[in-house]
């Protein structure tokens, strides 16, 4: 699933980054890493990213 369309990246890329970061992941750092250093444009994807980060920190699967 595509998470961001402005700076295209998928949920797979987000999960890979979350696995590398462990429990210290933050929405802003995940976005920057997955968007190749870009900042959010329209911010529509941030709610999805927030959910994925929170689920990851809680020890659940990030689907």
PDB file of N, H, CA, C and O in Angstrom:
ATOM      1  N   UNK A   1       0.850  -1.171   0.000  1.00  0.00           N
ATOM      2  CA  UNK A   1       0.000   0.000   0.000  1.00  0.00           C
ATOM      3  C   UNK A   1       0.899   1.238   0.000  1.00  0.00           C
ATOM      4  O   UNK A   1       1.899   1.297   0.714  1.00  0.00           O
ATOM      5  N   UNK A   2       0.529   2.200  -0.796  1.00  0.00           N
ATOM      6  H   UNK A   2      -0.284   2.153  -1.376  1.00  0.00           H
ATOM      7  CA  UNK A   2       1.258   3.466  -0.797  1.00  0.00           C
ATOM      8  C   UNK A   2       0.819   4.276   0.421  1.00  0.00           C
ATOM      9  O   UNK A   2      -0.374   4.442   0.678  1.00  0.00           O
ATOM     10  N   UNK A   3       1.794   4.770   1.156  1.00  0.00           N
ATOM     11  H   UNK A   3       2.763   4.636   0.947  1.00  0.00           H
ATOM     12  CA  UNK A   3       1.506   5.582   2.333  1.00  0.00           C
ATOM     13  C   UNK A   3       1.485   7.051   1.933  1.00  0.00           C
ATOM     14  O   UNK A   3       0.583   7.795   2.316  1.00  0.00           O
ATOM     15  N   UNK A   4       2.477   7.458   1.166  1.00  0.00           N
ATOM     16  H   UNK A   4       3.210   6.853   0.854  1.00  0.00           H
ATOM     17  CA  UNK A   4       2.583   8.855   0.744  1.00  0.00           C
ATOM     18  C   UNK A   4       2.611   8.926  -0.776  1.00  0.00           C
ATOM     19  O   UNK A   4       3.329   8.168  -1.429  1.00  0.00           O
ATOM     20  N   UNK A   5       1.831   9.834  -1.329  1.00  0.00           N
ATOM     21  H   UNK A   5       1.248  10.450  -0.799  1.00  0.00           H
ATOM     22  CA  UNK A   5       1.810  10.023  -2.779  1.00  0.00           C
ATOM     23  C   UNK A   5       2.621  11.243  -3.208  1.00  0.00           C
ATOM     24  O   UNK A   5       3.057  11.318  -4.356  1.00  0.00           O
ATOM     25  N   UNK A   6       2.828  12.192  -2.308  1.00  0.00           N
ATOM     26  H   UNK A   6       2.474  12.131  -1.375  1.00  0.00           H
ATOM     27  CA  UNK A   6       3.605  13.389  -2.646  1.00  0.00           C
ATOM     28  C   UNK A   6       5.083  13.041  -2.862  1.00  0.00           C
ATOM     29  O   UNK A   6       5.708  13.490  -3.823  1.00  0.00           O
ATOM     30  N   UNK A   7       5.615  12.248  -1.962  1.00  0.00           N
ATOM     31  H   UNK A   7       5.107  11.884  -1.181  1.00  0.00           H
ATOM     32  CA  UNK A   7       6.990  11.742  -2.030  1.00  0.00           C
ATOM     33  C   UNK A   7       6.861  10.233  -1.894  1.00  0.00           C
ATOM     34  O   UNK A   7       7.079   9.686  -0.813  1.00  0.00           O
ATOM     35  N   UNK A   8       6.511   9.559  -2.978  1.00  0.00           N
ATOM     36  H   UNK A   8       6.334  10.003  -3.856  1.00  0.00           H
ATOM     37  CA  UNK A   8       6.036   8.165  -2.930  1.00  0.00           C
ATOM     38  C   UNK A   8       6.895   7.188  -2.124  1.00  0.00           C
ATOM     39  O   UNK A   8       8.085   7.002  -2.378  1.00  0.00           O
ATOM     40  N   UNK A   9       6.230   6.572  -1.137  1.00  0.00           N
ATOM     41  H   UNK A   9       5.263   6.723  -0.930  1.00  0.00           H
ATOM     42  CA  UNK A   9       6.809   5.436  -0.423  1.00  0.00           C
ATOM     43  C   UNK A   9       5.680   4.570   0.108  1.00  0.00           C
ATOM     44  O   UNK A   9       4.558   5.027   0.323  1.00  0.00           O
ATOM     45  N   UNK A  10       6.016   3.306   0.311  1.00  0.00           N
ATOM     46  H   UNK A  10       6.928   2.934   0.136  1.00  0.00           H
ATOM     47  CA  UNK A  10       5.006   2.308   0.680  1.00  0.00           C
ATOM     48  C   UNK A  10       5.089   1.930   2.154  1.00  0.00           C
ATOM     49  O   UNK A  10       6.016   2.311   2.868  1.00  0.00           O
ATOM     50  N   UNK A  11       4.086   1.166   2.586  1.00  0.00           N
ATOM     51  H   UNK A  11       3.332   0.856   2.007  1.00  0.00           H
ATOM     52  CA  UNK A  11       4.086   0.665   3.954  1.00  0.00           C
ATOM     53  C   UNK A  11       5.262  -0.283   4.185  1.00  0.00           C
ATOM     54  O   UNK A  11       5.757  -0.390   5.307  1.00  0.00           O
ATOM     55  N   UNK A  12       5.706  -0.962   3.148  1.00  0.00           N
ATOM     56  H   UNK A  12       5.304  -0.875   2.237  1.00  0.00           H
ATOM     57  CA  UNK A  12       6.864  -1.855   3.279  1.00  0.00           C
ATOM     58  C   UNK A  12       8.108  -1.062   3.672  1.00  0.00           C
ATOM     59  O   UNK A  12       8.867  -1.482   4.545  1.00  0.00           O
ATOM     60  N   UNK A  13       8.311   0.078   3.029  1.00  0.00           N
ATOM     61  H   UNK A  13       7.695   0.420   2.320  1.00  0.00           H
ATOM     62  CA  UNK A  13       9.466   0.918   3.358  1.00  0.00           C
ATOM     63  C   UNK A  13       9.352   1.440   4.791  1.00  0.00           C
ATOM     64  O   UNK A  13      10.353   1.517   5.504  1.00  0.00           O
ATOM     65  N   UNK A  14       8.151   1.793   5.212  1.00  0.00           N
ATOM     66  H   UNK A  14       7.338   1.730   4.634  1.00  0.00           H
ATOM     67  CA  UNK A  14       7.933   2.264   6.587  1.00  0.00           C
ATOM     68  C   UNK A  14       8.266   1.147   7.577  1.00  0.00           C
ATOM     69  O   UNK A  14       8.978   1.378   8.555  1.00  0.00           O
ATOM     70  N   UNK A  15       7.756  -0.055   7.331  1.00  0.00           N
ATOM     71  H   UNK A  15       7.178  -0.242   6.537  1.00  0.00           H
ATOM     72  CA  UNK A  15       8.031  -1.190   8.233  1.00  0.00           C
ATOM     73  C   UNK A  15       9.519  -1.491   8.319  1.00  0.00           C
ATOM     74  O   UNK A  15      10.036  -1.769   9.401  1.00  0.00           O
ATOM     75  N   UNK A  16      10.214  -1.438   7.181  1.00  0.00           N
ATOM     76  H   UNK A  16       9.795  -1.212   6.301  1.00  0.00           H
ATOM     77  CA  UNK A  16      11.660  -1.679   7.180  1.00  0.00           C
ATOM     78  C   UNK A  16      12.377  -0.651   8.042  1.00  0.00           C
ATOM     79  O   UNK A  16      13.278  -0.996   8.807  1.00  0.00           O
ATOM     80  N   UNK A  17      11.983   0.601   7.923  1.00  0.00           N
ATOM     81  H   UNK A  17      11.251   0.882   7.302  1.00  0.00           H
ATOM     82  CA  UNK A  17      12.610   1.653   8.727  1.00  0.00           C
ATOM     83  C   UNK A  17      12.286   1.468  10.210  1.00  0.00           C
ATOM     84  O   UNK A  17      13.161   1.630  11.061  1.00  0.00           O
ATOM     85  N   UNK A  18      11.044   1.133  10.522  1.00  0.00           N
ATOM     86  H   UNK A  18      10.332   1.002   9.831  1.00  0.00           H
ATOM     87  CA  UNK A  18      10.656   0.924  11.919  1.00  0.00           C
ATOM     88  C   UNK A  18      11.450  -0.218  12.547  1.00  0.00           C
ATOM     89  O   UNK A  18      11.839  -0.130  13.712  1.00  0.00           O
ATOM     90  N   UNK A  19      11.690  -1.272  11.803  1.00  0.00           N
ATOM     91  H   UNK A  19      11.374  -1.344  10.857  1.00  0.00           H
ATOM     92  CA  UNK A  19      12.471  -2.397  12.326  1.00  0.00           C
ATOM     93  C   UNK A  19      13.897  -1.972  12.647  1.00  0.00           C
ATOM     94  O   UNK A  19      14.477  -2.441  13.626  1.00  0.00           O
ATOM     95  N   UNK A  20      14.465  -1.089  11.835  1.00  0.00           N
ATOM     96  H   UNK A  20      13.993  -0.708  11.040  1.00  0.00           H
ATOM     97  CA  UNK A  20      15.827  -0.599  12.075  1.00  0.00           C
ATOM     98  C   UNK A  20      15.876   0.327  13.290  1.00  0.00           C
ATOM     99  O   UNK A  20      16.848   0.306  14.045  1.00  0.00           O
ATOM    100  N   UNK A  21      14.837   1.135  13.482  1.00  0.00           N
ATOM    101  H   UNK A  21      14.047   1.152  12.869  1.00  0.00           H
ATOM    102  CA  UNK A  21      14.818   2.135  14.549  1.00  0.00           C
ATOM    103  C   UNK A  21      14.461   1.570  15.914  1.00  0.00           C
ATOM    104  O   UNK A  21      14.829   2.145  16.938  1.00  0.00           O
ATOM    105  N   UNK A  22      13.765   0.472  15.938  1.00  0.00           N
ATOM    106  H   UNK A  22      13.467   0.004  15.106  1.00  0.00           H
ATOM    107  CA  UNK A  22      13.333  -0.080  17.219  1.00  0.00           C
ATOM    108  C   UNK A  22      12.298   0.818  17.867  1.00  0.00           C
ATOM    109  O   UNK A  22      11.463   1.402  17.178  1.00  0.00           O
ATOM    110  N   UNK A  23      12.345   0.933  19.184  1.00  0.00           N
ATOM    111  H   UNK A  23      13.024   0.458  19.745  1.00  0.00           H
ATOM    112  CA  UNK A  23      11.357   1.701  19.929  1.00  0.00           C
ATOM    113  C   UNK A  23      11.561   3.196  19.904  1.00  0.00           C
ATOM    114  O   UNK A  23      10.743   3.938  20.447  1.00  0.00           O
ATOM    115  N   UNK A  24      12.644   3.662  19.280  1.00  0.00           N
ATOM    116  H   UNK A  24      13.309   3.060  18.839  1.00  0.00           H
ATOM    117  CA  UNK A  24      12.936   5.096  19.288  1.00  0.00           C
ATOM    118  C   UNK A  24      12.366   5.834  18.076  1.00  0.00           C
ATOM    119  O   UNK A  24      12.640   7.020  17.894  1.00  0.00           O
ATOM    120  N   UNK A  25      11.589   5.155  17.257  1.00  0.00           N
ATOM    121  H   UNK A  25      11.367   4.192  17.405  1.00  0.00           H
ATOM    122  CA  UNK A  25      11.065   5.764  16.031  1.00  0.00           C
ATOM    123  C   UNK A  25      10.085   6.890  16.340  1.00  0.00           C
ATOM    124  O   UNK A  25       9.279   6.803  17.266  1.00  0.00           O
ATOM    125  N   UNK A  26      10.178   7.949  15.538  1.00  0.00           N
ATOM    126  H   UNK A  26      10.832   8.019  14.785  1.00  0.00           H
ATOM    127  CA  UNK A  26       9.251   9.077  15.616  1.00  0.00           C
ATOM    128  C   UNK A  26       8.674   9.305  14.228  1.00  0.00           C
ATOM    129  O   UNK A  26       9.324   9.008  13.226  1.00  0.00           O
ATOM    130  N   UNK A  27       7.473   9.823  14.165  1.00  0.00           N
ATOM    131  H   UNK A  27       6.944  10.065  14.978  1.00  0.00           H
ATOM    132  CA  UNK A  27       6.811  10.046  12.882  1.00  0.00           C
ATOM    133  C   UNK A  27       7.690  10.905  11.971  1.00  0.00           C
ATOM    134  O   UNK A  27       7.846  10.594  10.790  1.00  0.00           O
ATOM    135  N   UNK A  28       8.258  11.968  12.504  1.00  0.00           N
ATOM    136  H   UNK A  28       8.131  12.220  13.463  1.00  0.00           H
ATOM    137  CA  UNK A  28       9.062  12.871  11.672  1.00  0.00           C
ATOM    138  C   UNK A  28      10.298  12.190  11.102  1.00  0.00           C
ATOM    139  O   UNK A  28      10.635  12.400   9.937  1.00  0.00           O
ATOM    140  N   UNK A  29      10.973  11.383  11.900  1.00  0.00           N
ATOM    141  H   UNK A  29      10.699  11.213  12.847  1.00  0.00           H
ATOM    142  CA  UNK A  29      12.174  10.710  11.402  1.00  0.00           C
ATOM    143  C   UNK A  29      11.825   9.599  10.421  1.00  0.00           C
ATOM    144  O   UNK A  29      12.557   9.362   9.460  1.00  0.00           O
ATOM    145  N   UNK A  30      10.709   8.919  10.659  1.00  0.00           N
ATOM    146  H   UNK A  30      10.114   9.112  11.440  1.00  0.00           H
ATOM    147  CA  UNK A  30      10.271   7.878   9.727  1.00  0.00           C
ATOM    148  C   UNK A  30       9.931   8.517   8.381  1.00  0.00           C
ATOM    149  O   UNK A  30      10.338   8.017   7.332  1.00  0.00           O
ATOM    150  N   UNK A  31       9.190   9.616   8.413  1.00  0.00           N
ATOM    151  H   UNK A  31       8.859  10.022   9.265  1.00  0.00           H
ATOM    152  CA  UNK A  31       8.823  10.280   7.159  1.00  0.00           C
ATOM    153  C   UNK A  31      10.068  10.724   6.406  1.00  0.00           C
ATOM    154  O   UNK A  31      10.205  10.445   5.215  1.00  0.00           O
ATOM    155  N   UNK A  32      10.968  11.405   7.083  1.00  0.00           N
ATOM    156  H   UNK A  32      10.857  11.632   8.051  1.00  0.00           H
ATOM    157  CA  UNK A  32      12.173  11.912   6.431  1.00  0.00           C
ATOM    158  C   UNK A  32      12.990  10.786   5.813  1.00  0.00           C
ATOM    159  O   UNK A  32      13.493  10.916   4.697  1.00  0.00           O
ATOM    160  N   UNK A  33      13.120   9.684   6.537  1.00  0.00           N
ATOM    161  H   UNK A  33      12.711   9.577   7.444  1.00  0.00           H
ATOM    162  CA  UNK A  33      13.888   8.548   6.022  1.00  0.00           C
ATOM    163  C   UNK A  33      13.206   7.915   4.814  1.00  0.00           C
ATOM    164  O   UNK A  33      13.869   7.589   3.829  1.00  0.00           O
ATOM    165  N   UNK A  34      11.913   7.742   4.878  1.00  0.00           N
ATOM    166  H   UNK A  34      11.374   8.007   5.678  1.00  0.00           H
ATOM    167  CA  UNK A  34      11.186   7.070   3.796  1.00  0.00           C
ATOM    168  C   UNK A  34      10.999   7.964   2.578  1.00  0.00           C
ATOM    169  O   UNK A  34      10.863   7.467   1.461  1.00  0.00           O
ATOM    170  N   UNK A  35      10.991   9.273   2.782  1.00  0.00           N
ATOM    171  H   UNK A  35      11.102   9.677   3.690  1.00  0.00           H
ATOM    172  CA  UNK A  35      10.797  10.228   1.686  1.00  0.00           C
ATOM    173  C   UNK A  35      12.127  10.789   1.192  1.00  0.00           C
ATOM    174  O   UNK A  35      12.165  11.838   0.549  1.00  0.00           O
ATOM    175  N   UNK A  36      13.208  10.090   1.493  1.00  0.00           N
ATOM    176  H   UNK A  36      13.177   9.237   2.015  1.00  0.00           H
ATOM    177  CA  UNK A  36      14.544  10.488   1.029  1.00  0.00           C
ATOM    178  C   UNK A  36      14.896  11.920   1.410  1.00  0.00           C
ATOM    179  O   UNK A  36      15.416  12.679   0.591  1.00  0.00           O
ATOM    180  N   UNK A  37      14.609  12.284   2.657  1.00  0.00           N
ATOM    181  H   UNK A  37      14.187  11.668   3.321  1.00  0.00           H
ATOM    182  CA  UNK A  37      14.998  13.585   3.177  1.00  0.00           C
ATOM    183  C   UNK A  37      13.997  14.703   2.970  1.00  0.00           C
ATOM    184  O   UNK A  37      14.207  15.814   3.456  1.00  0.00           O
ATOM    185  N   UNK A  38      12.923  14.434   2.264  1.00  0.00           N
ATOM    186  H   UNK A  38      12.752  13.531   1.870  1.00  0.00           H
ATOM    187  CA  UNK A  38      11.910  15.463   2.014  1.00  0.00           C
ATOM    188  C   UNK A  38      11.041  15.680   3.251  1.00  0.00           C
ATOM    189  O   UNK A  38      10.951  14.818   4.126  1.00  0.00           O
ATOM    190  N   UNK A  39      10.406  16.845   3.302  1.00  0.00           N
ATOM    191  H   UNK A  39      10.479  17.545   2.591  1.00  0.00           H
ATOM    192  CA  UNK A  39       9.451  17.141   4.369  1.00  0.00           C
ATOM    193  C   UNK A  39       8.042  16.911   3.822  1.00  0.00           C
ATOM    194  O   UNK A  39       7.832  16.970   2.611  1.00  0.00           O
ATOM    195  N   UNK A  40       7.068  16.648   4.711  1.00  0.00           N
ATOM    196  H   UNK A  40       7.238  16.600   5.695  1.00  0.00           H
ATOM    197  CA  UNK A  40       5.692  16.409   4.253  1.00  0.00           C
ATOM    198  C   UNK A  40       5.149  17.591   3.452  1.00  0.00           C
ATOM    199  O   UNK A  40       5.423  18.749   3.769  1.00  0.00           O
ATOM    200  N   UNK A  41       4.382  17.288   2.419  1.00  0.00           N
ATOM    201  H   UNK A  41       4.159  16.347   2.161  1.00  0.00           H
ATOM    202  CA  UNK A  41       3.770  18.333   1.590  1.00  0.00           C
ATOM    203  C   UNK A  41       2.326  18.573   2.014  1.00  0.00           C
ATOM    204  O   UNK A  41       2.014  19.613   2.594  1.00  0.00           O
ATOM    205  N   UNK A  42       1.448  17.621   1.730  1.00  0.00           N
ATOM    206  H   UNK A  42       1.701  16.776   1.260  1.00  0.00           H
ATOM    207  CA  UNK A  42       0.029  17.824   2.042  1.00  0.00           C
ATOM    208  C   UNK A  42      -0.344  17.270   3.419  1.00  0.00           C
ATOM    209  O   UNK A  42      -1.402  17.606   3.951  1.00  0.00           O
ATOM    210  N   UNK A  43       0.503  16.436   3.994  1.00  0.00           N
ATOM    211  H   UNK A  43       1.363  16.163   3.562  1.00  0.00           H
ATOM    212  CA  UNK A  43       0.362  15.872   5.348  1.00  0.00           C
ATOM    213  C   UNK A  43      -0.756  14.838   5.497  1.00  0.00           C
ATOM    214  O   UNK A  43      -1.052  14.422   6.617  1.00  0.00           O
ATOM    215  N   UNK A  44      -1.373  14.421   4.412  1.00  0.00           N
ATOM    216  H   UNK A  44      -1.132  14.759   3.502  1.00  0.00           H
ATOM    217  CA  UNK A  44      -2.438  13.429   4.475  1.00  0.00           C
ATOM    218  C   UNK A  44      -1.941  12.106   5.041  1.00  0.00           C
ATOM    219  O   UNK A  44      -2.683  11.414   5.739  1.00  0.00           O
ATOM    220  N   UNK A  45      -0.707  11.750   4.754  1.00  0.00           N
ATOM    221  H   UNK A  45      -0.104  12.312   4.187  1.00  0.00           H
ATOM    222  CA  UNK A  45      -0.157  10.455   5.161  1.00  0.00           C
ATOM    223  C   UNK A  45       0.257  10.404   6.632  1.00  0.00           C
ATOM    224  O   UNK A  45       0.492   9.318   7.161  1.00  0.00           O
ATOM    225  N   UNK A  46       0.350  11.539   7.294  1.00  0.00           N
ATOM    226  H   UNK A  46       0.160  12.421   6.864  1.00  0.00           H
ATOM    227  CA  UNK A  46       0.892  11.557   8.653  1.00  0.00           C
ATOM    228  C   UNK A  46       0.044  10.772   9.649  1.00  0.00           C
ATOM    229  O   UNK A  46       0.589  10.199  10.592  1.00  0.00           O
ATOM    230  N   UNK A  47      -1.261  10.730   9.465  1.00  0.00           N
ATOM    231  H   UNK A  47      -1.704  11.195   8.698  1.00  0.00           H
ATOM    232  CA  UNK A  47      -2.114   9.945  10.368  1.00  0.00           C
ATOM    233  C   UNK A  47      -1.795   8.460  10.238  1.00  0.00           C
ATOM    234  O   UNK A  47      -1.738   7.742  11.236  1.00  0.00           O
ATOM    235  N   UNK A  48      -1.588   8.000   9.002  1.00  0.00           N
ATOM    236  H   UNK A  48      -1.635   8.583   8.191  1.00  0.00           H
ATOM    237  CA  UNK A  48      -1.225   6.600   8.778  1.00  0.00           C
ATOM    238  C   UNK A  48       0.130   6.303   9.395  1.00  0.00           C
ATOM    239  O   UNK A  48       0.306   5.278  10.054  1.00  0.00           O
ATOM    240  N   UNK A  49       1.088   7.193   9.184  1.00  0.00           N
ATOM    241  H   UNK A  49       0.946   8.026   8.649  1.00  0.00           H
ATOM    242  CA  UNK A  49       2.417   7.005   9.770  1.00  0.00           C
ATOM    243  C   UNK A  49       2.351   6.980  11.296  1.00  0.00           C
ATOM    244  O   UNK A  49       3.008   6.160  11.939  1.00  0.00           O
ATOM    245  N   UNK A  50       1.562   7.875  11.866  1.00  0.00           N
ATOM    246  H   UNK A  50       1.028   8.541  11.344  1.00  0.00           H
ATOM    247  CA  UNK A  50       1.424   7.912  13.325  1.00  0.00           C
ATOM    248  C   UNK A  50       0.880   6.590  13.837  1.00  0.00           C
ATOM    249  O   UNK A  50       1.387   6.048  14.819  1.00  0.00           O
ATOM    250  N   UNK A  51      -0.143   6.068  13.182  1.00  0.00           N
ATOM    251  H   UNK A  51      -0.554   6.507  12.384  1.00  0.00           H
ATOM    252  CA  UNK A  51      -0.709   4.773  13.580  1.00  0.00           C
ATOM    253  C   UNK A  51       0.325   3.664  13.479  1.00  0.00           C
ATOM    254  O   UNK A  51       0.417   2.814  14.364  1.00  0.00           O
ATOM    255  N   UNK A  52       1.104   3.670  12.402  1.00  0.00           N
ATOM    256  H   UNK A  52       1.030   4.361  11.683  1.00  0.00           H
ATOM    257  CA  UNK A  52       2.116   2.631  12.211  1.00  0.00           C
ATOM    258  C   UNK A  52       3.205   2.710  13.284  1.00  0.00           C
ATOM    259  O   UNK A  52       3.647   1.681  13.795  1.00  0.00           O
ATOM    260  N   UNK A  53       3.635   3.917  13.624  1.00  0.00           N
ATOM    261  H   UNK A  53       3.276   4.753  13.209  1.00  0.00           H
ATOM    262  CA  UNK A  53       4.663   4.098  14.660  1.00  0.00           C
ATOM    263  C   UNK A  53       4.120   3.662  16.017  1.00  0.00           C
ATOM    264  O   UNK A  53       4.810   2.961  16.758  1.00  0.00           O
ATOM    265  N   UNK A  54       2.904   4.062  16.352  1.00  0.00           N
ATOM    266  H   UNK A  54       2.343   4.631  15.750  1.00  0.00           H
ATOM    267  CA  UNK A  54       2.316   3.680  17.639  1.00  0.00           C
ATOM    268  C   UNK A  54       2.137   2.173  17.742  1.00  0.00           C
ATOM    269  O   UNK A  54       2.415   1.584  18.786  1.00  0.00           O
ATOM    270  N   UNK A  55       1.678   1.553  16.674  1.00  0.00           N
ATOM    271  H   UNK A  55       1.452   2.032  15.826  1.00  0.00           H
ATOM    272  CA  UNK A  55       1.512   0.099  16.665  1.00  0.00           C
ATOM    273  C   UNK A  55       2.853  -0.591  16.842  1.00  0.00           C
ATOM    274  O   UNK A  55       2.965  -1.574  17.575  1.00  0.00           O
ATOM    275  N   UNK A  56       3.863  -0.071  16.170  1.00  0.00           N
ATOM    276  H   UNK A  56       3.772   0.727  15.575  1.00  0.00           H
ATOM    277  CA  UNK A  56       5.208  -0.644  16.281  1.00  0.00           C
ATOM    278  C   UNK A  56       5.730  -0.528  17.717  1.00  0.00           C
ATOM    279  O   UNK A  56       6.276  -1.486  18.263  1.00  0.00           O
ATOM    280  N   UNK A  57       5.559   0.646  18.321  1.00  0.00           N
ATOM    281  H   UNK A  57       5.115   1.425  17.878  1.00  0.00           H
ATOM    282  CA  UNK A  57       6.035   0.856  19.693  1.00  0.00           C
ATOM    283  C   UNK A  57       5.298  -0.035  20.684  1.00  0.00           C
ATOM    284  O   UNK A  57       5.852  -0.423  21.712  1.00  0.00           O
ATOM    285  N   UNK A  58       4.041  -0.356  20.369  1.00  0.00           N
ATOM    286  H   UNK A  58       3.591  -0.041  19.533  1.00  0.00           H
ATOM    287  CA  UNK A  58       3.248  -1.217  21.248  1.00  0.00           C
ATOM    288  C   UNK A  58       3.581  -2.692  21.043  1.00  0.00           C
ATOM    289  O   UNK A  58       3.070  -3.562  21.749  1.00  0.00           O
ATOM    290  N   UNK A  59       4.443  -2.959  20.065  1.00  0.00           N
ATOM    291  H   UNK A  59       4.858  -2.252  19.491  1.00  0.00           H
ATOM    292  CA  UNK A  59       4.862  -4.332  19.830  1.00  0.00           C
ATOM    293  C   UNK A  59       3.988  -5.098  18.872  1.00  0.00           C
ATOM    294  O   UNK A  59       4.102  -6.319  18.761  1.00  0.00           O
ATOM    295  N   UNK A  60       3.103  -4.387  18.169  1.00  0.00           N
ATOM    296  H   UNK A  60       3.010  -3.395  18.259  1.00  0.00           H
ATOM    297  CA  UNK A  60       2.209  -5.057  17.227  1.00  0.00           C
ATOM    298  C   UNK A  60       2.738  -5.016  15.818  1.00  0.00           C
ATOM    299  O   UNK A  60       3.757  -4.385  15.538  1.00  0.00           O
ATOM    300  N   UNK A  61       2.040  -5.691  14.936  1.00  0.00           N
ATOM    301  H   UNK A  61       1.212  -6.204  15.163  1.00  0.00           H
ATOM    302  CA  UNK A  61       2.400  -5.690  13.520  1.00  0.00           C
ATOM    303  C   UNK A  61       1.979  -4.367  12.904  1.00  0.00           C
ATOM    304  O   UNK A  61       0.921  -3.833  13.235  1.00  0.00           O
ATOM    305  N   UNK A  62       2.802  -3.840  12.012  1.00  0.00           N
ATOM    306  H   UNK A  62       3.662  -4.275  11.743  1.00  0.00           H
ATOM    307  CA  UNK A  62       2.475  -2.603  11.317  1.00  0.00           C
ATOM    308  C   UNK A  62       1.966  -2.939   9.935  1.00  0.00           C
ATOM    309  O   UNK A  62       2.747  -3.062   8.991  1.00  0.00           O
ATOM    310  N   UNK A  63       0.671  -3.086   9.813  1.00  0.00           N
ATOM    311  H   UNK A  63       0.037  -2.986  10.579  1.00  0.00           H
ATOM    312  CA  UNK A  63       0.094  -3.501   8.525  1.00  0.00           C
ATOM    313  C   UNK A  63      -0.367  -2.354   7.716  1.00  0.00           C
ATOM    314  O   UNK A  63      -0.874  -2.543   6.610  1.00  0.00           O
TER     315      UNK A  63
END
